[in-house]
C-alpha cells in the first residue's frame, strides 16, 4: 500500500519540553511555518516559531490554547530568565505608570476572520509573569488567553473580550529549565537548518 501524501503546507510540531500538573499541561514545541515570513539572515529558510500549548483538563471538554512566538523573541526572553534580568528587562507597571517590581512580558496575536468567532476577529494573548515575592511557591506564570478581537490600525487584532484562559504556574528551577532547554534545542535546529540550506546550494 502506498504511503499517504505529506501535506507540506501544514506545520510539523517537534516537542522539546512538557510539564504537567494534575490539572494543566504545558507543551513547548518548535515548528517552521511554510510559506510565511522569511528569516532575513538566511532568506531561503522559513521562519521558526516556538509554540506554547496549554491544556486545561478541569474543563469539560478539555480546553486547549496555543500561541506561536518568533524563535528570536524566545531566545531573548530565555536569556533574560537565565541571567536573572527578566524583571528589569520587562517591568510590570501599575495603573499610575510606576514600576510594580514584577516582570511581565505580553505578546498579542490574532486572526482577522476566525471560524471559532463565526468569521469575526479572534485575539490571542500570551503573558509570562514573574512575581518576586519570596513567599510565593510558584513565582512564574505562563498564561494564554483567547477571545473576541477587534481590528485596529493596519490590520492588528486587539483583545476586546477574553473568553478562554489557561495558565500554568512554575517554580524558578522549572522555568529556568524551560529557558535552557529551549535555547539548546533552537541552537541545534538552527545549525541543522543552515547546514541543510548550504548543502542545497552545492
N, C-alpha and C positions, 0 to 999 in steps of 0.2 A: 504494500500500500504506500502510495506517495505521501511524503510529509506535507502537512498543511502549509500554505504560503505564509511567510512572515510579513506582517504589516509594518513596514519601515517608517510609516508616518506617525506611529504611536510611540511615545517614550517608553523605554525599558527602565525599571527601577532596580537599583542594586542597594540592598540594605547594608549599612555598616554599623548600626547600633540599634538595640531595642531594650527599653526599660519598661517595667510593668509594676503596678500595684494590684491590689485585688479589685480595683475599680476602673483604672485608666491605664492605657498603653501608650507609650511614646515610641514612635518608629522614626528613625533617621535614615534617609536613602539618598542616592545620587542618581541623577539622570541627565541625559542630553536631550534637548528639545529640538527635534529635526525641523529644518526649515524656518527656524526662528532667528533670534539675534545672532550675530557673529562675534567671536572674540577678536577684538582689534589687534591683539598681539599675534594671533595665528588665524588670519581671516578665513581659512578654509575649514575651520572647525566650528561646529555649532556650539551654542552657549551652554555651559554646565550649570546645573541647579542642584542645590541641596534641598531635599523635600522633608518638611516636618509633617508627620501624620499623628494625630491624636485620636484615640478611640475611647469613648466612654461606654462601658458595659453596664452601667447602672440604668441607662435609658433603655426602653423597650419600644422599638428595636434599638440596637446599639447605634450610637451617633459617632460618625467619623468625619473629621475635618482635616483638610490638607492645605499646606502653604508652600509655595515654591520660592526659594531665596537664591539670588545670584551667588554663585560659589565664591566670588571675590569678596562679597559682603560678609559671607560666613567666615572667611579667613580673618578679616579684620576683627569681627566680634570674638572669634575664638582666641586670638592673641590678646585682646583686651581682658578676656576672662582669665587666661592663664597667667598673665602678668599682674593681675590684681588691680587693673586700672579701669574696670568697667564703670564704676560709679562716677569717676571723673570724666571719662570719655562720653558717657551717655547719662547726664544728670537728669533726674526727675524734678519737676518744678511744681510748686503749689499754685493755687489759683492767683496769688499775688505776683507770680513770676519768680519768686525766690526758690533757690535750690532746696529740695526736701531731704537731701542726704542719701537718697536711694539712687540706684542705677536703673534706667528704663529705656529700652530700645523698642520702637514701634515701627512696623512696616505694613503698608497697605497694598492690597492687590484687588483686582475687580474684573468683572465681566460685563460688558455693555448690555448683552442680551443673554440671559441665563434661563435654562429650562426649569431650574428649581424655583425661579421667581416668575415663572409663566411669561417669559420674554422681557421682563423688566431687568434693570441692572442689579447685579449681585456684588456685594462688597465683602472682602475678607481682610482680617487684621491679625497680625502676629505680634505678640508682646513678649519680650524677655525682661523679666523684672528681678532685681536684686534688692533685698531689704537687709541691711547690715546689722539689724537688731541682734545682739549676741544671745538673746533668749529664744530666738526662733530656731527650731529644729531643721526647718527647710527654708533657708533664706532665698532660694531661687524658685522662680515660677516661669514656665513656658505656657503661654495661653494663645489659643486660636479662636477667633470669633467670626461668625458668618451672618449676613443679614441683608436687608434691603438696602440697595445703594442708590446714589444719585450722581449723575454725570456732571462734572464741573470742568471749567476751563476747556482744554483741547481734547477732552476725552477721558480724563482721570475719573475714577469712581470713588466717591466718598461714602463712608458709612452713615446711613440715615437712620436705620433701626436695627439693632442687634437682635437676632432671632435664635442663634445657637452659640453656645460657648462650651469649650472643653479646656481644662487646664491641668498641668502636671507639676507637682511640687518636687523640688530636688534639694538634697543636701549639697554642700560645697564640693565634696570629693566627686560624686557622680557628675556634677555639672562640669568640673574640670576634665573629667574623663570624656565627656561628650565633645568638648573642645579639642582635646588632644587626639582622640580617635578620628575626628572629622578632618583635622589638619593632615594627619598621616595618610588617611585614605585619599584625600584630594590631591596630595602631592604625588602619590603613586599613580592615580588616574591621569593626572596631567602629564607625567613623564611618559606614560603609555600612549596617550593621545598624540603627543608631539613626535614620539618615535614612529608611530604608525603613519602620521602625516608625512614625515620625512621619507619614509620608505616608499610611499605612494608616488613621490616625485622622482624616484630613481628610474 
